[in-house]
Amino acid sequence: MPGHYLWRSGAASGNGLLRFVGAILSWLGQSYVSLTFAVVLICLVRLFFAGFVVAGLIQFVVWAEALFLAVGPACYSCSAAGSERRAGEGEGCAYETLGVTFIVTLAGYFAFVFYPKAALYGWGWLPFVSHVFPTPSA
């Protein structure tokens, strides 16, 4: 929300720097929420596979489904923003930053799958993240 207010204030006054800072704040907020959803999905898939042995093809299908679920909200929002813009209804920094949020979520998904300890840096506060991605003991 602070990003949107800064962006809107910058748009009204014609201040490009304020619009830029508002868009960056909006993008950071969107990306954090979207990556939180991706981390939750990755944790759930890891917990699912920790319980029993699953064939490789089934694992691939489940990880692919988790990928589509993780990037789905950002992708759907991008398409909804495009249709709202064509109808003349969509205006705001949230619409401008959705494409970047989609790319960040996609990259973050793969980063957390292949380097899971990266999830501890920004999402260690989630109750089950430290259980799924344990920190090395000293």
C-alpha positions in Angstrom: 0.0 0.0 0.0 2.7 2.6 0.7 4.1 2.0 -2.8 0.7 2.7 -4.4 0.2 5.9 -2.4 3.7 7.1 -3.3 3.1 6.2 -7.0 -0.3 7.9 -7.1 1.1 11.0 -5.4 4.0 11.1 -7.9 1.6 10.6 -10.8 -0.7 13.5 -9.6 2.2 15.9 -9.2 4.2 14.8 -12.2 7.2 13.7 -10.0 8.9 10.8 -11.8 11.2 9.9 -8.9 8.2 9.5 -6.5 6.5 7.3 -9.1 9.7 5.2 -9.4 10.1 4.8 -5.7 6.4 3.9 -5.3 6.7 1.3 -8.1 9.8 -0.3 -6.4 8.0 -0.5 -3.1 5.0 -2.0 -4.7 7.0 -4.5 -6.5 8.9 -5.5 -3.4 5.7 -6.0 -1.5 4.1 -8.1 -4.3 7.2 -10.2 -4.7 7.5 -10.9 -1.0 3.9 -12.1 -0.8 4.2 -14.1 -4.0 7.5 -15.7 -2.9 5.9 -16.5 0.5 3.3 -18.5 -1.3 6.0 -20.3 -3.3 7.9 -21.1 -0.1 4.8 -22.6 1.5 4.2 -24.7 -1.6 7.8 -26.0 -1.7 7.7 -26.8 2.0 4.4 -28.7 1.6 5.9 -30.7 -1.4 9.0 -31.5 0.6 7.0 -32.6 3.6 4.9 -34.8 1.3 7.9 -36.5 -0.2 9.6 -36.9 3.2 6.8 -39.3 4.3 7.4 -42.0 1.8 9.3 -43.0 -1.4 7.8 -41.7 -4.6 8.7 -42.7 -8.2 10.7 -40.1 -10.1 8.0 -39.4 -12.7 5.4 -38.7 -10.0 7.9 -36.4 -8.2 8.4 -34.5 -11.5 4.7 -34.1 -12.0 4.1 -32.9 -8.4 7.0 -30.4 -8.6 5.7 -29.1 -12.0 2.2 -28.7 -10.5 3.7 -26.8 -7.5 5.5 -24.6 -10.0 2.3 -23.8 -11.8 0.5 -23.1 -8.5 3.3 -20.9 -7.3 3.4 -18.6 -10.4 -0.4 -18.9 -11.0 -1.5 -15.9 -9.0 1.0 -13.6 -10.5 0.3 -14.9 -14.0 -3.4 -14.6 -13.6 -3.0 -11.1 -12.2 -1.0 -10.1 -15.2 -3.7 -11.3 -17.6 -6.4 -9.7 -15.5 -4.5 -6.4 -15.4 -4.2 -6.5 -19.2 -7.9 -7.0 -19.7 -8.7 -4.2 -17.2 -6.2 -1.9 -18.9 -7.9 -2.5 -22.3 -11.2 -1.7 -20.7 -9.8 1.5 -19.3 -10.2 0.5 -15.7 -6.7 -0.6 -14.7 -4.4 2.1 -13.5 -1.8 2.0 -10.8 1.7 0.9 -10.0 0.5 -2.6 -9.1 -0.4 -3.1 -12.7 3.0 -1.9 -13.8 5.0 -4.3 -11.5 3.0 -7.5 -12.0 5.2 -8.7 -14.9 8.4 -8.3 -12.8 6.7 -10.0 -9.9 5.9 -13.0 -12.1 9.6 -13.3 -13.2 10.8 -12.9 -9.6 8.4 -15.6 -8.4 9.5 -18.0 -11.2 13.2 -17.4 -10.4 12.6 -17.6 -6.7 10.7 -20.9 -7.0 13.7 -22.5 -8.8 16.2 -21.0 -6.3 14.2 -22.4 -3.3 13.8 -25.8 -4.9 17.5 -26.2 -5.8 19.0 -24.1 -2.9 16.4 -24.6 -0.1 18.4 -22.8 2.6 17.8 -19.5 0.8 14.2 -19.7 2.1 15.5 -19.3 5.6 16.8 -15.8 5.0 13.4 -14.2 4.2 10.9 -16.7 5.4 12.5 -18.3 8.5 9.6 -16.7 10.6 7.2 -19.2 9.1 6.7 -22.0 11.7 7.4 -24.9 9.4 10.2 -23.5 7.2 12.9 -24.1 9.8 11.6 -27.6 10.2 11.7 -28.4 6.5 14.9 -26.5 5.9 16.9 -27.0 9.1 19.9 -24.8 9.8 23.3 -26.5 10.2 24.2 -26.9 13.8 27.4 -25.2 15.0 
